Amino acid sequence: MKINCIDSLFSADEVNQVVQLGDSLVHMEGLIKNDKLDHKVRNAKIAWIHPSEASWWLFDKAIKVFANSLPFGALQSMQYTVYHTGGHYDWHKDIGDGDKIMKARVEAAVLQLSEPSDYEGGILEIKDRAKILAIPKQQGMVTTFPVEAWHRVTPTTSGVRKTLILWSLI
């Protein structure tokens, strides 16, 4: 499985712009399969960033995130995700048999927006065969992985963890 960490694509100013944009949106409960609310599986607030004049630069960056990934034909709107204390997302995959968009997903990417000192816990873990990889907490780092990969965010034990989730589509 190909897991890639890119730490030089987003500057600190760009990360702050993403946070300002994400914080300005209306946040809703993160749902699970079949649009169900289940805090035992997922406890996070989300908002969607769609292509617009304010976000064009972000979609341009996303193209660079997935530039070396094939097949790659389009981008999905991005998910701004906030994990408050107690927030988590249990083991899951980012591909499903739901709508056309979920079926078209090829690769996922997680942009870490928070400083590591902003929160405790909240570790992105990705299963790679028999191993579980704990992704280092680094503001501005993007981690890419196939949508078929099992992954989770461990419970945030204090503070607030903010991320931006991106998907490439066929």
N, C-alpha and C positions, 0 to 999 in steps of 0.2 A: 504494500500500500504506500502511496506517495503522500507524505505529510511534509509540508514546507513552511518554514518560518521566515518571514521577510521583515527586517527591522529598520529598513532605510527608506521606505516608500512614503510614509506620512511624517511631516514635520510636527513639532509640538504645536505650532500655530494652527496647522490644519486639524490636528486632533481636537484642539479647543474649539475650532469652528464647527466640527461635527457635534461636539457636546452641546454647544449653543443652539444649533439647529435642532438636535434631538430633544433637548430640554424644552424648546418652544412649542413642541407638538403636544397633542392630546394623547395621553398614555392610557392604555387599556390592559386588562388582564391577559397574560399569555395563555393561550388555550392549547389543548392537545388534540389528538386524532378525533375526528368527527366534531370539531369545535366544542369540545367539552372542557369545563373548568374543573381541574383536579389538582389542588395544591400539594397533594402527596407526590405527584409526578413533576409538576412545574409550578414554581412560584416566582413570577417575574412580571414586571410591567413592560409593555412594548408599545412602540409607535412605528409607523411605516414612513419611510422617506421615499417619495416618488420623484421621478425626473421633473425638474422645474428650473427656473432661472436661478434660484438660490442653491440648487444642488448639482448643477451640471458638472462642476469641477470634480465632485465626488464620484459621479458615474464615470468620468474620464479616468480617474485614479483606479476605479474598479476594473476597467478594461486592462490596465497595466497589471493588476493583481492576477488576472486570469490569462494574460497574454501567452504564456507558455503552456496553457492547458488546452488539450484538444479532446473531444470536439468542444467548440465554444462558438455560439452564434448570437447570444443575447444575454442581457442581464435582467434579473428580477428586481423589483423594488426592494430596498434595503430595510432591515429590521433593526431599529434602535432598541436595545434591551437594557433594562435596569433591574439589578438584583439588590434589594435592600437586605438588611440583616434577616437571616432565615431564608432568603431567596436561593433557589436552586433549580436545576432541570435534570431529572434522572436520565438514565441511559436511553438513547433514542437514535434514530437515523433521520436525515433530512430529506429523504426521498419517500414517497408514499404512493398509494393508489388512489389518492383523492383527485384533485382537479388537474387540469392539463399542465399547469405551471409546476406543480410538485412532481409530476411524472417527467417533466423536461429538465429537471435539475441534474447537473453533472458534478459540480464541485461546490463546496462551501468554503467560506472564509470568515474568520473572526478577527475583527480589528479591536484590540484592547485600548479602551479610551481612558480608563482610570489609572492613576498612579498606583503602583503596588502598595504604597503606604495608606491609600484611601480605604482599604478593606482587608479583612482577614478571611481565609477560606476562599470560596469562589474560584476554585481551580478548574480550568478546562482540562478534561482528561479524554484521551482518544484511545480506543482499543486497536492494537495492531497485532493481529493474530492472538497469541497467548499473553502478550504484554499490554500493560496499561501505561500510556505515556502521559505524564503530567507536563502540561505546557507552561513554560516559565511566565511569570507575570511581568510584562514589560509594556509600558505605555507606548502606543504607536506601532507595536508589532502586529503583523498580520499572519495568521496561521491558516493554511489551506489544506483541505483534505477531501477525499471523495465523499459524496453524499451517502454512499452505502456504509460508511464507517460508523460504528457505534461510538457515541461520545456523550459526555455529560458535563454539567457544571456542579461541582460539589457545593454544599451549603455555605453561604456567606455568613460567617459567624459574627462579624461586626463591620460597620461601615457600609459603603455603597460601591458596587461594581457596575460599570457601564461598558457596553460593547456595541459594535455594529456588525450585523451579520449580512454577508453578501452571498449571492448564489449566481453561478454561471448556468446558462441554459443552452440546450441544443438548438 
